[in-house]
Amino acid sequence: MASSEMTTIDLSAAMITQAPPLADWLVVAPLVLCMVLGAVLLMVRKDTQIQPVIAIPGLVALVLVDAALLAHVWMNGTVTMTMGRWLPPFGISFTVDILGALLTLTGGIAALAGGIFGAGDVNDSGRRYGFYPFLFLMMVGVSGAFLTGDIFNLYVWFEVLLISSFGLLILGSERGQIDGATKYAFLNLVATTLFLIATGYLYGIFGTLNMADIALKAQTMDDKAPMVTLVSMYLLAFGMKAAAFPANFWLPASYHTPRVVVSALFGGLLTKVGVYALIRVLLMLFPAERDLLGWVIALIAAATMVLGAMGALAQTDVRRMLGYLVISGIGVMLAGIALASPAGVAATVFYAVHSMIVMTALYLASGMAARASGSFSIAEPGGIYQSHVVLAGITLALFFAVSGLPPFSGFWPKALMVKASLDVGAWWLAAAILLTGFLTTIAVGRVWLLAYWRPAPAPPEETSMGGNGAAVTQPPALSPLLDFLPLVMLTALVVLIGVFPQKLIELSQIASEQLLNPAEYIKSVFPTGGLQ
Amino acid sequence: MTLLVGIFFAVAIYLFLSQHIIRMLLGAAVLGNAVNLLIFTSGRLTLEIPPILTGYETTTGMLTANPLPQALILTAIVISFSFFAFLLVLSYRAYQELGTDDTDEMRFAEPENQDLPPLGY
């Protein structure tokens, strides 16, 4: 820097000369907050009592910051902040539009629920091995992926969240966990490597990694063959991450093994990052190539949702059934990417928000039900309706939400998606969505009947032990604060979105317009029109 | 260079198709290097001067080598190395705990012949 001051060159041609306005710092605030708290929690990891005391207010702060960011983006349009003073495309940009801010906020809410639930669910040994630090570092990765405007940076955030998710997955080191984690780790390694290969090719073709710059240059690219190859590779890489049909086998193999709160966070957050990356790359960066591959994506979407629902029907373990429901939801989101109409993309965004909340809540509810009845299997009658009527009621509401019945949050995005598919004449896609809803209803309805409604058999000890029988059948206590608070919070959101969907529909529509017409995104990164 | 990348990928994919975790680990190591070389070539291989400004000139006035792929590869090396280290430990634990490194025999998370869900109420 010293030498450049002595010359008379104009620094503003290549560098940012003024610090960004204070409100724009919100763009990096979620990351900084999570990273600092993750580091602090790592330092106090031996002190298991103090961890939740730091972590839960930290997660509340994260939700507030995310909400402020969403409000800022909503009022002022897309915000860009570029690192290291170099002007884009040379500096790494963080660019936040409505989609990124909305998903970050939802992710923050899911993490908060997981953090509170974890205070009651994760034991001392789990905390000593770093449940909370990993949770925060995973949130660094998730938020970073949603906020970044640079495709190589996206790869780095993927790796950050992946490494932290490994740590969370093997918390407890049980045999099933190590088995599940091995498959999860190898398949995700292949997926991120594919992502990196595609990014290497992308750099070879465009000579830039900034998303806005790529979107600009892709419009003028005539050579279709390398572009379609590139987009197919991204589709495969992110499809693997999102657990889309031919590459979905790692998810049911691993998601039921860790602690239930970890499953909740994974089911709520990780696959949606894959969907987000698909939305960003396919819809915003390479719309022309996506049109060529539209029918492939539509087939994948239909297969993912129907096979996911069928897989859910065949499961005895509630957690494995939820894993298949996550996959089935991914299929519905992919349907919107396949349609690529404004209504379809808006429905995808809406469904992503709904799915993040509902899947987290469902895993938490299944964990509580298992604690109440002693088993995750639906073959053993739980009698939860008798012992915990509130939990049974909340779970029923969540089951309705996940199968897309009104008045819960799952109804609106599915209705919008069916309408969007019929609008473009894709009747078979609409049929697949409806069939999925039907199969999901059967699957979750059966779980509720068998594990919740069916009364628990009287334990044999009761007759022999006489008067002491009441103590035996006493259901295990569920803490109202640590267990019910996150669940009630998420369920309240589900009902709220279901009853008052207008604001979220409006937000999703803005997000979809910004994606399909990235002019605002590009203008935010290159205020003067870019280096052409 | 292109041929080398191709050979690396072929070896890595062959190793990944194996049933044994240890071969898959070797495959992961080779795959990481294959990708690094791929990024290196996609930044164009040229015999130019290094992109370093010395003294007071503002441009070098001639073509310089592309420094960006090296930054990308450095990041990728760090990440793939940490990944590999984690996988190594995980596989070792898996071998200790599960008593096998054959992926076909790893059925602890998804046992074979699981019961079907009850068909009646």
HADDOCK unambig.tbl for C-alpha pairs under 7 A between the chains (distance, minus, plus):
assign (segid A and resid 3 and name CA) (segid B and resid 56 and name CA) 6.26 0.50 0.50
assign (segid A and resid 7 and name CA) (segid B and resid 56 and name CA) 6.97 0.50 0.50
assign (segid A and resid 175 and name CA) (segid B and resid 97 and name CA) 6.26 0.50 0.50
assign (segid A and resid 175 and name CA) (segid B and resid 98 and name CA) 6.54 0.50 0.50
assign (segid A and resid 175 and name CA) (segid B and resid 108 and name CA) 6.72 0.50 0.50
assign (segid A and resid 176 and name CA) (segid B and resid 108 and name CA) 5.04 0.50 0.50
assign (segid A and resid 176 and name CA) (segid B and resid 109 and name CA) 4.41 0.50 0.50
assign (segid A and resid 177 and name CA) (segid B and resid 109 and name CA) 6.97 0.50 0.50
assign (segid A and resid 178 and name CA) (segid B and resid 94 and name CA) 5.92 0.50 0.50
assign (segid A and resid 179 and name CA) (segid B and resid 94 and name CA) 6.66 0.50 0.50
assign (segid A and resid 179 and name CA) (segid B and resid 106 and name CA) 6.39 0.50 0.50
assign (segid A and resid 179 and name CA) (segid B and resid 108 and name CA) 6.35 0.50 0.50
assign (segid A and resid 179 and name CA) (segid B and resid 109 and name CA) 6.05 0.50 0.50
assign (segid A and resid 180 and name CA) (segid B and resid 109 and name CA) 5.78 0.50 0.50
assign (segid A and resid 182 and name CA) (segid B and resid 90 and name CA) 6.85 0.50 0.50
assign (segid A and resid 182 and name CA) (segid B and resid 91 and name CA) 6.97 0.50 0.50
assign (segid A and resid 197 and name CA) (segid B and resid 35 and name CA) 5.90 0.50 0.50
assign (segid A and resid 200 and name CA) (segid B and resid 38 and name CA) 6.61 0.50 0.50
assign (segid A and resid 200 and name CA) (segid B and resid 39 and name CA) 4.74 0.50 0.50
assign (segid A and resid 200 and name CA) (segid B and resid 42 and name CA) 6.35 0.50 0.50
assign (segid A and resid 201 and name CA) (segid B and resid 42 and name CA) 6.38 0.50 0.50
assign (segid A and resid 203 and name CA) (segid B and resid 42 and name CA) 6.64 0.50 0.50
assign (segid A and resid 204 and name CA) (segid B and resid 42 and name CA) 4.28 0.50 0.50
assign (segid A and resid 204 and name CA) (segid B and resid 43 and name CA) 5.89 0.50 0.50
assign (segid A and resid 253 and name CA) (segid B and resid 109 and name CA) 6.44 0.50 0.50
assign (segid A and resid 253 and name CA) (segid B and resid 110 and name CA) 6.33 0.50 0.50
assign (segid A and resid 257 and name CA) (segid B and resid 109 and name CA) 6.65 0.50 0.50
assign (segid A and resid 314 and name CA) (segid B and resid 116 and name CA) 6.61 0.50 0.50
assign (segid A and resid 314 and name CA) (segid B and resid 117 and name CA) 6.59 0.50 0.50
assign (segid A and resid 315 and name CA) (segid B and resid 116 and name CA) 6.85 0.50 0.50
assign (segid A and resid 315 and name CA) (segid B and resid 117 and name CA) 6.12 0.50 0.50
assign (segid A and resid 316 and name CA) (segid B and resid 116 and name CA) 6.29 0.50 0.50
assign (segid A and resid 316 and name CA) (segid B and resid 117 and name CA) 4.67 0.50 0.50
assign (segid A and resid 379 and name CA) (segid B and resid 117 and name CA) 6.17 0.50 0.50
assign (segid A and resid 379 and name CA) (segid B and resid 118 and name CA) 5.78 0.50 0.50
assign (segid A and resid 450 and name CA) (segid B and resid 121 and name CA) 6.69 0.50 0.50
